[in-house]
């Protein structure tokens, strides 16, 4: 499993766009990049997954450069309810890897 | 949206007692998992389960722990003789495919407090 590095914490304000970058220098050819969100006392929640370029859904966008050694989760116009821990995970999408491993994540705090 | 359901939401038990945490995964998912999170710490992998058997387990998942799929819908985690350090949030998850395919769906967790 490729190691990931992301900031321990970030602060922002309501209405701002927040970008959280994750480094994964040892990403393998078959690896996908997945982001999860976790609110206090709740289980992690899948946000978005991608392999290369850009992926967008109703919650976020994921930008992946051509070398795939990093990725950026972009949250448009955040609100107080986006305060959570965000985890970047890198791993094989296939059945060869039977688990996902969480790092420490990025603790995002949104202020009024 | 389909959910993973966990019961109970909170359980208090005395040290040395057995506890069973219950989970109902999403019905068409084939892979099941237990994770735990000690207060203020990382989400830690415990065990994965596929085709009615354990496919992988962590060092945490020692002989005190066991998992079972007793029927077509439930997935349980048993801790035989609880210790104080077993106090944590326990999350069940399920996925359609193995690895990271499609993302995992986590339940809301069971808060286990061992006294």
Interface residues (C-beta under 8 A of the other chain):
Chain A: X32 X34 X38 X41 X42 X43 X44 X45 X46 X49 X87 X89 X91 X92 X93 X94 X95 X96 X97 X98 X99 X100 X101 X102 X103 X104 X105
Chain B: X4 X31 X33 X35 X42 X43 X44 X45 X48 X50 X55 X56 X89 X91 X93 X97 X98 X99 X100 X101 X102 X103 X104 X105 X106 X107 X108 X109 X111
